[in-house]
Structure formats: structure tokens, C-alpha cells
Amino acid sequence: MAAQLFEGKEHASCYQKFRFEPSQEIIDLIFGYVDERLHKPYGFAVDVGCGTGQNTRVLAPYFKKVLGVDISEAQIEEAKKAMGSPNVTYSACPAEEMSVGDASVDLLTACVSAHWFNIEKFVKEVDRVLKPGGCLAFFSYFTNVEIYYKECSEQITEVFAEAVNSLAPYMHEKITLMRTEYKEIYESIPYPDKRRIENIGTKLHVPLSNVIGLFPTFSAFHIYLRKEPEKAKDMLRTVEERFLRIMGTSSTDTEVEVRLQNVLLLASKPQ
Ligand SMILES: C[S@@+](CC[C@H](N)C(=O)[O-])C[C@H]1O[C@@H](n2cnc3c(N)ncnc32)[C@H](O)[C@@H]1O
């Protein structure tokens, strides 16, 4: 089962440290859409497949109440440990059967998670929990990351891409939904008011250690680690050595610029 890929406690704690928060640009696009459709003050938001709560926490200032749900108890435990707002709570449950009342949700988000769900069942569940006029926002970034540092951006981007490609034999089939930029997921949304926004670029400035730290958050890396632990650890060491050598630095604290591409699906349930 795909969800079991996220059960490990160690995996969850890597998530908390290294996964990105959604960019301000994505938040602005979501709220540009929501502001035209919902009345303020906004009531209840649910973040599905919330992991350790990176996106859940971002919703807190906009809603009276925010709930993060995830099938993995380990991810929910990490989410609860993080600094939170009093209006944010978490619950372990599947996206296809949420512990949420009928027609109770104003905004439902799924950040880097919708591709893991049983989409047919999830879409029915979303329709059950959304209020008439309620909105959904599903979004994801992709692994074709670009990394910028002085004159060696091309080379270090290539190191990252090679390492991602080396994980291909361990990638779950669900990752293909991500690689086709959520087109199938978009098609399964049954509402006429919907849009798909692609090529949303995000720039982040992070230490190199955060780029290397992304690998242990990838589900494919976890399969590799389970099957060939020594080779998986060796791959991480090699990636770090190559980055440092090419960049001419000895410290993984060195700051790099990371550029990500995102896709965002927005829709609104008819009144
Ligand atoms: C790639 S992580 C994304 C986590 C977080 N939203 C983020 O932005 O980093 C995908 C999450 O979806 C959860 N997940 C996978 N299948 C699920 C399901 N059927 N129901 C609920 N959560 C699920 C996993 O446990 C995992 O935490």
C-alpha cells in the first residue's frame, strides 16, 4: 500500500526538517481564487495528506479552524510536535474516509499528496465534506529541481537530477501522476468551475544540507534503503561529496538557490 511508504518515524522526522513550505505565490493564487468565492471570515479548512503540517500551519491565519489529516500516525505525531497555532489540530485518517462532517469544509487543500490517494474515492469524499460553494486546492512541486550556485549551477543541477534518476527503479507508480503534472487528477474533478495553473516557479534560499536532506524524504529513497541499505547510504555520501567538490566548499551550510516548478489545481463545488 502506497501510504505505508510514509509510516516510518525517521522518515517523518526528515520530513519535518527538510520538506518545503508552500511558496507565497501559491498561497496568493489560492486566496485570490477563494476570496472571489467565499465570504470572510473563513470558517474551516482541511489539509489532506498533511504530513508533518508544512502546509496546514500556513492556513492557520486565514481560518477559524484548520484540521490536518494524514493516514500515517508517524507523520501526525511529528506534526503535533511542531510549533503550532491554537486553531490547528491533526487527526490520523485516510483521505478517502475523513473524520470530517458532511458539507462542513470551506477550503480543502492537498499539498504534494493528492497523487498518493485513490482519486476516484477521494473526489467523492471531497464532494461529501465540502460546503456548497466550498473550494479545493491541490498542488505539488516536481523533482526537476534547479540549483544555483556561482558558476557551477548547471553541474550541481545535473548531480541532483542524476541522483533522482538513479531512484527511478524504486519509484511507486503513483509518482507518474506527479510527472504528468496532475492532468489526470484535474480531469477527475467533477466541478465545472475549475482551473489548472502550471509552471508556477518558486525560488528558495537554503543551505546545501537541505537539498541533500530532501533525498531521505523521497518515498523511492526509502524503498532503496530497505532493499539495499549500504548502497542507499553510499549514494547520499557520494551526492554530498560531488556537490562539495564542484562547489569548491567544505561546508554543507553553504547557501544555494533552489528553483522549483509547481502545478496548482483549483475548483469550487457548485452552490
Ligand atoms: C509527499 S507527502 C506530503 C506531505 C505534506 N503535505 C507536504 O507538503 O510535505 C504525502 C503524504 O500523504 C500521506 N498519504 C498517502 N496516502 C494517503 C491516504 N490515502 N490518505 C491520507 N494521507 C495519505 C502520506 O502519509 C504523506 O504524509
The ligand as an SDF file (V2000), in Angstrom:
LIG
                    3D

 27 29  0  0  0  0  0  0  0  0999 V2000
    4.6970   13.5680   -0.1170 C   0  0  0  0  0  0  0  0  0  0  0  0
    3.8960   13.6360    1.4470 S   0  0  0  0  0  0  0  0  0  0  0  0
    3.3380   15.3180    1.5470 C   0  0  0  0  0  0  0  0  0  0  0  0
    3.2290   15.8220    2.9580 C   0  0  0  0  0  0  0  0  0  0  0  0
    2.9030   17.3100    3.1370 C   0  0  0  0  0  0  0  0  0  0  0  0
    1.5970   17.6640    2.6540 N   0  0  0  0  0  0  0  0  0  0  0  0
    3.9480   18.2080    2.4900 C   0  0  0  0  0  0  0  0  0  0  0  0
    3.5620   19.2050    1.8870 O   0  0  0  0  0  0  0  0  0  0  0  0
    5.1490   17.9730    2.6210 O   0  0  0  0  0  0  0  0  0  0  0  0
    2.4330   12.7240    1.1490 C   0  0  0  0  0  0  0  0  0  0  0  0
    1.6140   12.4740    2.4120 C   0  0  0  0  0  0  0  0  0  0  0  0
    0.3850   11.8400    2.0220 O   0  0  0  0  0  0  0  0  0  0  0  0
    0.0540   10.8710    3.0150 C   0  0  0  0  0  0  0  0  0  0  0  0
   -0.8570    9.8820    2.4250 N   0  0  0  0  0  0  0  0  0  0  0  0
   -0.5780    8.9600    1.4750 C   0  0  0  0  0  0  0  0  0  0  0  0
   -1.6860    8.2540    1.1820 N   0  0  0  0  0  0  0  0  0  0  0  0
   -2.6960    8.7590    1.9510 C   0  0  0  0  0  0  0  0  0  0  0  0
   -4.0800    8.4900    2.0830 C   0  0  0  0  0  0  0  0  0  0  0  0
   -4.6570    7.5490    1.3600 N   0  0  0  0  0  0  0  0  0  0  0  0
   -4.7960    9.2200    2.9590 N   0  0  0  0  0  0  0  0  0  0  0  0
   -4.2150   10.2150    3.6880 C   0  0  0  0  0  0  0  0  0  0  0  0
   -2.9100   10.5190    3.6180 N   0  0  0  0  0  0  0  0  0  0  0  0
   -2.1520    9.8090    2.7510 C   0  0  0  0  0  0  0  0  0  0  0  0
    1.3930   10.2760    3.4290 C   0  0  0  0  0  0  0  0  0  0  0  0
    1.3310    9.6410    4.6770 O   0  0  0  0  0  0  0  0  0  0  0  0
    2.2830   11.5100    3.4080 C   0  0  0  0  0  0  0  0  0  0  0  0
    2.3540   12.1330    4.6580 O   0  0  0  0  0  0  0  0  0  0  0  0
  1  2  1  0
  2  3  1  0
  2 10  1  0
  3  4  1  0
  4  5  1  0
  5  6  1  0
  5  7  1  0
  7  8  2  0
  7  9  1  0
 10 11  1  0
 11 12  1  0
 11 26  1  0
 12 13  1  0
 13 14  1  0
 13 24  1  0
 14 15  1  0
 14 23  1  0
 15 16  2  0
 16 17  1  0
 17 18  1  0
 17 23  2  0
 18 19  1  0
 18 20  2  0
 20 21  1  0
 21 22  2  0
 22 23  1  0
 24 25  1  0
 24 26  1  0
 26 27  1  0
M  CHG  2   2   1   9  -1
M  END
$$$$
